[in-house]
Amino acid sequence: MNAAIRLGCQGWNYTAWVGPFYPDKTRASAFLTVYARAFKTVEVDSSFYATPAVQTVRGWASRVSDDFKFSLKLPQEITHENRLRHSEAQTAQFFDVARELGPKLGPVLIQLGPDFAPAELPALAAFLPLLPRDVQVAVEFRQRGWINEGIIALLAEHHVALALVDARFIPRSVMLKLAEHPTADFAYLRWMGPDRDIVDYSRVQHDRSKELDLWRKAIPVIASKVKTVYGYVNNHFSGHAPADVRTLQRQLGQASVDPSQLGEQLRLF
């Protein structure tokens, strides 16, 4: 396996994780620091709702080790409200703030809405040239119609990764096949799951071992074709994202930090 494989969760600020993942009585202000002792990357969901303040981003960076990576979502103002149109200033501002993370900045995810249809290809084609070349970018489509040779070629032209998503939007079999043909020098994986009704994030409620085993087999193939693989699990995948990440880590031969060890580490600081 040639690539670095970084696995983490979609977010860290979940009080339901206190006990099953974070040590008992861990304060919300310490969540990120403790999280970063178990995983070396995280997908930031809050940036989807608004470009974070510079001080907020700097605060995140100060709480993690030097080899940690944050992946940020492009704000919904650009992706959902403006639908990638007339967003030059907002896009430039967002990337300026993202760069405050310095070497701790991972990819930026362009998460397009389920109603962003292939008919809006001109908007996507006009937006991609606005992206900076010094930041890795991935795009997530939520309609099967986007998956064709023309779109793959367009993304490859701009060195933008196609986000490989295990969800209800596009069949898993399609995503696994696309994994063999990366459009950038990194890969971006997201495990979303079909059950959006889960509200208890403290425990695994669905057995996803079959799905994880399929990806466990695919990830080494992906890793042989790129420099870095980023993968993020949502709580809705099985009910408790940290458990799924640890499962993937073990399946791939990576060190997995047991939650009980986080408590020991917490007492050292």
N, C-alpha and C positions, 0 to 999 in steps of 0.2 A: 504494500500500500504506500504510494508515494506522497499522497496529500495529507495535510494536517486535517483532522476531523474534529470539529468543535460542535458539541451538542449542548443544548440548554433548553430553557423554557420560554414561553411567550409571556413575559412579565415575571415579576418577583414579589409584587406588593399584595400578597394574599394572606389575610389573617387566618384563614382556614388551614394554612400550612403550619401554623404554630402547633406544635405537638407531634404531628406525623412527619414533619420535615424540619422546620425551625425548632430549636430547643424551647421548652416551656418558658414562658415569660419573656421571650425575645420581643423587644420593642420594634415598632414599625420602622423607626429610624435606623435600626441595625439590620433590617431584612437584607438589603443589598450586600452588605459586607459579609454576612453569613452565607448568603446564596453563592457568592463568588468563591467561597472555600470549597464548594461542591462542584460547581460548573464554571467553565472558562468563557462562556458567552451567554448573552441574553438578547431577546428581541423586545424592544421597547414599544409598547402599545400606545402609551400616552402621547407620543409625538404625532399619532394619527389625528388626534383631536385638535392639536395646535402646535406650532413650532415652539419648543421649550425655550425658556429664558437661558441666556448664556450662563448665569450663575447656577442654574439647575444642572446644566450639562457638566459644568466644571465640578459640581458637587458629586455627581455620579462617578466621574473619573477618579476623584480623590478617595473613593471608598473601596476601590478594587486594586488588584495587583497589576503590574505593568503588562502582563501577557493576556489580560482580559479584553474581550471584544464586545462592543455594543452594536447591535443592528437596529437601525431606526426605521420607522415607517414614515413615508412622505405624508404630509398632512392631507386630510380629507378635503380641505378647501381647494386643493389643487386637483386631487383625483376624482372626487365625487361632486363637488359643487361646480368647479370650473371645467371639469371633465377634460383636463390637460390643456385647456385653451386659455390664452391671455394670462399666463401665470409666470412669465419670465422673472418678475421682481420677487414674487413669493418663493419661487424655486431657488433663486440665487441666495435669498436671505436664509432659507432653510439650510442649504449646504454650508453657508458661512458659519452658522451656529453648530452644525454637526461637526465641522472641522475642529471645534474647541475640544473635542475628545482626543485629538492628536492621534498617536499610534493605537489608541484603544477604540478607534472607530472601525467598525466592520461594515458590511454592506448596508445600503439603503434599499428598502422594499417599496416598490410602487404597487400598492394593493388596489386594483381596479374593482369597481362595484359590479354586482351581478347583472346590472342593467347596462353596463358598458359593452355594447355589442360590436361585432366585427365591422359594421357599417361606419364606425367611428375610427377606422384605420387612419384616415388623414390626420386626425388630431394626434394620434400616437406617433405617426411618422414625423410630424412637425415638432413634437415635444422631445423626442430622443436626442436630436442634435443639441438641445439646451443642457443636457446632462454633463457635468464636469468629468474629465478623464482621470482625475486623481482620486475618485471615490468609486468603489464598487457598487453597482446597482443591479437589482433584480426586479422583475415585473411578474405580477400574479394576475392571471386571467381567470374569470369565473364563468366563462361560457366555452363550451366545447368547440364552437365555430372558429375560435381564434387559433386553434392548433392546426397549422398547415405549413407547408414548406416555405411559403413566402414570408410568413411571420418569423419562422425560425431563422431565415436568412437575414431579415431586417434586424433582429436582435443581435445576431452574430456580427453584423456590420458595425454595430455600435458597442460591441463587447458587453452587452447587457444579458444577464442570466435569466433564463426562464425558471421561475419558482416552481418547484416540483411539490405538489400539494396532495396529501392524502385526505380527501374530503369528498363531499357529495357533488361538487361542481363538475368535475371531469373524471372519468373512470380511472381507477388506480392503474389498470393495465396500460392505459395510454401514457400515464406519467412515468411508469417504470420503463417503458420503451423509449420515451424522450430522454430519460436519464443517460442513455448511451450516446447521446449526441449533444454535448454541452455547447452553449453559445457564448460562454465566457471562460475565463481561467479559474473560476470558482463555481461551486454549486450551492444552491439555496433550497433547503428542504423544509417543509412545514407539515406537521401532523395535526390536523384539525378535528377529524372524526365527524360522524354523521349526527350525533346526538347533541343538539343545542339546548336541550331541556335540563341538562345537569346543572344543579345549583349548589351542590355540596362538593367542594374541591378538596376535602380532607382525606379521601380514600378512593381507591380504584373501584369502579362500579361496573365496568365492562371489560371482559377479557379480550385484549387486543394482541395476544401473543401471535396469532396467525399473521396479522398485518405486519407486526414488527419483524417477524421472521422473514417475510418477503423483502422488507427494506434492508434487513441485516445482510441478505444475500446481494442486494443491489448496491449498497454503499461502497463496498470494495471496488466494484466495477466503475462507479462514478469517480471514486478517489484516484483511480489509475489514469483519469483523463483530465484532471484539474489540479490546481495547487492547493486549494482549501475547500473543504466541505463544511458548510454551516447547516445545522439542523435544529429546529425548534418545535417543541411539543406544546400543544394547547391543553388546558385543563379539560376541555370537552372531548378530548380524544378517548380517555378512559375514566376520567374523574379526578385524577391526581397526577399532574404532569411530571413532578420530580421522580416518581416511581418509574414512569416510562423511560425517562432519560437514563436513569441508572440501569434499567434493563438493557437498553441499547448499548450503553457503555460496556457492560459485561459481555454482551454478545459479540462486540467488536474487539474484545481483548483490552479495553481501556481500564484504567484504575477507576473504581467507583467508590465514592465516599459515602459511607453509611450515615444516616442522620444522627445516630448515637455518637459518632465521632465529631460531629459539628458541635455538640454540647461540650465535649472535652476541649476542642479548639477555642470555643468561646471563653472558657475560663482562663485561657492563656493570655487573653488580650485585656 
